[in-house]
């Protein structure tokens, strides 16, 4: 099997690396086809692999003692799934990371990535900067969830998924929206219907189609854009 080339990978984090740093990772990158809801990182178990999404994206979800769940971050081709605990010196995380939209990822053994990071201070800096972006995203999500109405939160979430999707169609159910936003299914359904009524999206069974991205961004009422601008500044503008 041929090794992935930096000139052809779709993962923006890999593309942003110095050529020498990509070369440290290249022999250890293994293509992986993912399935919907596939677990990538199991809570409270050692993280043995990390994943650079090429297509599709993953969710980082936290769960309460009563089984209630809410999404804290979305990770697509801009990032690295499982980065935070490993780069900060931990071997596991209490959070569940799973495939929200199936596609292709480049998997790497945790030990191989850590060895490359130890060898290259610049690679460490780039990956820690990405960890900062992910932290900003999680904090922004907490702020939006605590401050805005469900329709605003849903508009932001759809735009974030759209950023990481190929095309305008998103595979998602009302039940899944409810889990991701931490609300009741009935509330999620009403929010979807509201955005559909404004002709921002078209909802069908098991999928949504983005009709007006700019209207969704406006509906997000400033909730969208902060982690995205941090990524541009710290990763692609470095």
C-alpha positions as CSV (number, residue, x, y, z in Angstrom):
1,X,0.0,0.0,0.0
2,X,1.4,3.4,-1.0
3,X,2.1,5.9,1.7
4,X,0.0,9.1,1.8
5,X,1.7,12.1,0.3
6,X,1.5,15.6,1.8
7,X,0.6,17.1,-1.6
8,X,-2.5,15.0,-1.8
9,X,-3.8,14.6,1.7
10,X,-7.0,16.5,2.5
11,X,-6.4,16.9,6.2
12,X,-5.5,20.5,6.7
13,X,-3.4,19.9,9.8
14,X,-1.1,17.5,7.9
15,X,-0.9,20.0,5.0
16,X,0.0,22.8,7.4
17,X,3.0,20.9,8.8
18,X,6.6,21.5,7.7
19,X,7.6,18.9,5.1
20,X,10.2,17.5,7.5
21,X,7.5,17.0,10.2
22,X,5.1,15.3,7.9
23,X,7.9,13.0,6.9
24,X,8.2,11.9,10.5
25,X,4.6,10.8,10.5
26,X,4.3,9.6,7.0
27,X,5.5,6.0,7.5
28,X,3.0,5.5,10.3
29,X,-0.1,6.8,8.7
30,X,-2.6,4.1,7.8
31,X,-5.8,4.7,5.8
32,X,-9.0,3.7,7.6
33,X,-12.5,3.6,6.3
34,X,-14.9,4.6,9.0
35,X,-18.6,3.7,9.7
36,X,-21.4,5.8,11.2
37,X,-21.2,5.9,15.0
38,X,-17.9,3.9,15.0
39,X,-16.1,4.4,18.3
40,X,-12.6,6.0,17.8
41,X,-11.7,6.7,21.4
42,X,-13.3,4.8,24.2
43,X,-13.9,6.7,27.5
44,X,-11.4,5.8,30.3
45,X,-9.4,3.4,28.2
46,X,-5.8,3.9,26.9
47,X,-5.6,5.9,23.7
48,X,-3.7,3.6,21.4
49,X,-4.5,5.3,18.1
50,X,-5.1,8.8,16.8
51,X,-6.9,9.8,13.7
52,X,-6.4,12.5,11.0
53,X,-9.8,12.8,9.2
54,X,-9.6,13.1,5.4
55,X,-13.3,13.0,4.8
56,X,-16.2,12.7,7.3
57,X,-15.9,13.9,10.9
58,X,-16.1,12.9,14.5
59,X,-17.9,14.1,17.7
60,X,-16.4,14.5,21.1
61,X,-19.2,13.8,23.6
62,X,-19.4,14.1,27.3
63,X,-22.0,12.0,29.3
64,X,-23.6,12.7,32.7
65,X,-24.3,10.3,35.5
66,X,-27.9,9.9,34.3
67,X,-26.8,8.9,30.8
68,X,-27.5,12.3,29.2
69,X,-25.1,13.3,26.5
70,X,-24.0,16.5,24.9
71,X,-21.4,17.3,22.2
72,X,-18.5,19.5,23.1
73,X,-16.6,19.5,19.8
74,X,-16.6,18.4,16.2
75,X,-13.4,17.2,14.6
76,X,-13.0,17.0,10.8
77,X,-10.3,17.4,8.3
78,X,-9.0,20.4,10.1
79,X,-7.8,18.3,13.0
80,X,-6.7,15.2,14.9
81,X,-9.0,13.0,16.8
82,X,-7.6,12.1,20.3
83,X,-5.0,14.8,20.3
84,X,-5.8,16.5,23.6
85,X,-5.0,13.8,26.2
86,X,-2.0,12.4,24.4
87,X,-0.3,15.8,23.7
88,X,-1.0,16.9,27.3
89,X,0.7,13.8,28.8
90,X,-2.4,11.7,29.6
91,X,-3.0,8.2,28.4
92,X,-6.8,8.3,28.4
93,X,-9.9,10.6,28.4
94,X,-13.3,10.4,30.1
95,X,-14.9,11.5,26.8
96,X,-16.3,9.4,24.0
97,X,-15.1,10.2,20.4
98,X,-17.0,8.5,17.6
99,X,-17.8,8.9,13.9
100,X,-20.6,11.4,13.3
101,X,-20.2,11.3,9.5
102,X,-18.4,8.3,7.9
103,X,-15.5,8.7,5.5
104,X,-11.8,8.1,5.4
105,X,-9.2,8.8,8.1
106,X,-5.4,8.3,8.5
107,X,-4.8,6.4,11.7
108,X,-1.5,6.6,13.5
109,X,-0.2,4.7,16.5
110,X,0.0,6.9,19.6
111,X,3.6,5.8,20.4
112,X,4.7,6.7,16.9
113,X,3.1,10.2,17.1
114,X,4.6,10.8,20.5
115,X,8.1,9.8,19.3
116,X,7.8,12.2,16.3
117,X,6.7,15.0,18.7
118,X,9.6,14.3,21.0
119,X,11.9,14.6,17.9
120,X,10.5,17.8,16.5
121,X,9.8,20.9,18.7
122,X,8.0,22.5,15.7
123,X,5.7,19.5,15.3
124,X,4.9,19.7,19.0
125,X,4.1,23.4,18.6
126,X,1.7,22.9,15.7
127,X,-0.2,20.1,17.4
128,X,-0.4,22.0,20.7
129,X,-1.7,25.0,18.8
130,X,-4.4,22.7,17.4
131,X,-5.2,21.6,20.9
132,X,-5.7,25.3,21.8
133,X,-8.2,25.6,18.9
134,X,-10.1,22.6,20.1
135,X,-10.2,24.1,23.6
136,X,-11.6,27.3,22.2
137,X,-14.2,25.4,20.3
138,X,-15.3,23.5,23.4
139,X,-15.5,26.7,25.5
140,X,-17.4,28.4,22.7
141,X,-19.8,25.5,22.6
142,X,-20.4,25.7,26.3
143,X,-21.0,29.5,26.0
144,X,-23.5,29.1,23.1
145,X,-25.3,26.2,24.8
146,X,-25.7,28.3,28.0
147,X,-26.7,31.5,26.3
148,X,-28.6,31.0,23.2
149,X,-32.0,29.5,22.2
150,X,-32.0,26.1,20.5
151,X,-32.6,27.5,17.0
152,X,-29.4,29.6,17.3
153,X,-27.4,26.6,18.6
154,X,-28.7,24.4,15.8
155,X,-27.8,26.9,13.2
156,X,-24.2,27.1,14.5
157,X,-24.0,23.3,14.7
158,X,-25.2,22.8,11.1
159,X,-22.6,25.3,9.8
160,X,-19.9,23.6,11.7
161,X,-20.9,20.2,10.2
162,X,-21.2,21.8,6.8
163,X,-17.5,23.0,7.2
164,X,-16.4,19.4,7.5
165,X,-18.8,17.8,4.9
166,X,-18.4,17.3,1.2
167,X,-21.4,19.0,-0.3
168,X,-24.5,20.4,1.2
169,X,-26.2,17.2,2.5
170,X,-25.7,16.1,6.1
171,X,-26.7,12.6,7.3
172,X,-28.5,13.4,10.6
173,X,-31.7,12.5,12.5
174,X,-33.7,14.6,14.9
175,X,-32.7,12.1,17.6
176,X,-29.0,12.8,16.9
177,X,-29.5,16.5,16.9
178,X,-31.1,16.3,20.3
179,X,-28.1,14.4,21.7
180,X,-25.6,16.7,20.1
181,X,-27.3,19.8,21.5
182,X,-28.3,18.2,24.8
183,X,-32.0,18.9,24.4
184,X,-35.3,16.8,24.2
185,X,-36.1,15.3,20.8
186,X,-39.3,17.4,20.6
187,X,-37.2,20.6,21.1
188,X,-34.8,19.5,18.4
189,X,-37.7,18.8,16.0
190,X,-39.2,22.3,16.6
191,X,-35.8,23.9,16.0
192,X,-35.3,22.0,12.7
193,X,-38.8,23.0,11.6
194,X,-38.0,26.6,12.4
195,X,-34.8,26.7,10.3
196,X,-36.6,24.9,7.5
197,X,-39.4,27.4,7.6
198,X,-36.9,30.2,7.0
199,X,-35.6,28.2,4.0
200,X,-32.1,27.8,5.5
201,X,-32.3,24.0,5.4
202,X,-34.4,21.2,3.9
203,X,-35.0,18.3,6.3
204,X,-35.8,14.8,5.1
205,X,-35.8,11.5,6.9
206,X,-32.3,10.9,8.2
207,X,-30.7,13.9,6.4
208,X,-30.6,17.7,6.1
209,X,-29.6,19.8,3.1
210,X,-28.0,23.2,3.6
211,X,-29.9,25.7,1.4
212,X,-28.6,29.0,2.7
213,X,-25.2,28.9,4.5
214,X,-25.0,32.7,5.0
215,X,-28.4,32.8,6.6
216,X,-27.4,30.0,9.0
217,X,-24.3,31.9,10.0
218,X,-26.4,35.0,10.6
219,X,-28.9,33.0,12.6
220,X,-26.0,31.7,14.7
221,X,-25.9,35.3,16.1
222,X,-22.1,35.5,16.5
223,X,-21.8,32.0,18.0
224,X,-20.0,30.7,14.9
225,X,-16.6,31.9,13.9
226,X,-14.3,32.2,16.9
227,X,-12.5,28.8,16.8
228,X,-12.5,29.0,13.1
229,X,-10.6,32.3,13.1
230,X,-8.3,30.9,15.8
231,X,-7.5,28.0,13.5
232,X,-6.7,30.4,10.6
233,X,-4.5,32.5,12.9
234,X,-2.6,29.7,14.8
235,X,-2.4,26.9,12.2
236,X,-2.7,28.2,8.7
237,X,-1.4,31.7,9.4
238,X,1.7,30.5,11.3
